[in-house]
Amino acid sequence: MMEIAKIEDIKRLCGLIKDNWDLCHFTGQCESEMMVVQTIHGAKINHKKHGECFSFLSANAKTGRRMDGTNNALGLQILFDREFLIQEKRVHGRDVVFPTQALVDALDIHLRQKEAATEE
């Protein structure tokens, strides 16, 4: 069973990840990288408001390929396939996603590798 990320880790990652450029090449798909940024920052806000680390899942996140070439549904599926998010209907019947410990672990590795590469 997937473990939901702890608020301490979410807060720490929010301090390290300001925008999607911080996650360049994390998943290999820019829409999923943007969703990670939005999800961790949303989880921090919603923990403060609702007491749980979740982010609302917008209808836009579920859309397939758009005219501009973006594919949010593919980005979201990548995150589900890698077990980085758990989806539930929880808040007022709306879909929400919870970041997982697997996401935290993968982000920690990515950020360490990125830092090591800039030190070389």
N, C-alpha and C positions, 0 to 999 in steps of 0.2 A: 504494500500500500504506500502511496506517495505521501510524504510528509510535507505539511504546509510550512513555508518559511517563517522564521521567528522575526518579530518586529525589530529586535536589535540588529539583525542582519539587514533587514530592509532599510532601516535608518542609516546604517553604515554605508550601504551601497548607494543610497540616494546622495550621500555626501561625496561619493567618488564619481558617480555617473550623472553628468549634468544634461547631456543630450545624446542623440544617436551617434555622433562622431566618436564618442567614447567607446562605442561598441562596434566600430567598423570591423567587418570580417568576423564577427562573433558567430553568426549563423550562416553567413553567406547569402542572406536575403534581406535587403534593407527594410522592407515592411515589417518583418518579424523583429528586427533590431529596434525599430521605432516603437513597436508594441511593448517590448521589454522595458524600455525607458518609461513609457506611459504607465505600464502596469506597476512597476515598483514605486513610482512617485504617487500614483493613485492609491496603492495599498497603504502607503504611509499616511496619506490624508484621511482615508477611510478608517484606518485604525484609530485615529484621533477622534473622528466623528461617531463611529459605530462600534469601536472596540474590537474589530476584526481586520486582518490584513487582506483585503480584497480590492479588486478594481472592477468597475462596471464594464461590461462587454457591450460596446456599441454595435448597432446594426451595420455601421460602416466597416467594422472589423471583420464582418462575415461576408462582405461583397467579394465577388470574383474579379477577374481582370476587367479593369476600367479602360476608358478611352485613352487615358494618359499612360497606360502600360503598367500601372501598379496593380498588384494582386494581393489584397489584404487577406483573403481567405487562405491563400497558399501560405502566407506568413504565419497566420494563426495556426494552421495545421502543422507547420514545422514545430511550433512551440508545444503543441499537444503531443506530437509524435515523440519528441525528446523528453516528454514528461516534465516540462518546465512550468506548465500551468494545469490547474484543475478547474473545470467548469461546473458550476452549480446554479440552480435558480434559487436565490436566497433572499434577496432584498426586495420587498414589495413586488415579488414575482418576476423581477428582472434578472437576466443572466449576469453572473459575476464570475471572475476568474481569481483564483488564489495562486500566487507564486509559490513554487515548491522549493524544498531544500536542494533538489537537483539543480534548479536554476541558480540558486545562491552559490553552490559549489562550482558550477561551470563559469559563472561570472568572476568568481575569485581567481580561478585559473587563468581566464582570459586577461583580466586586469594585471595579474602578475607577469604574464608573458609580454603584454604590451609595455609594461614598465621596464622589464629587462631589455627589451629591444631598443628602447629609447636611451638606455644607459650605455649601450655598446658604441 
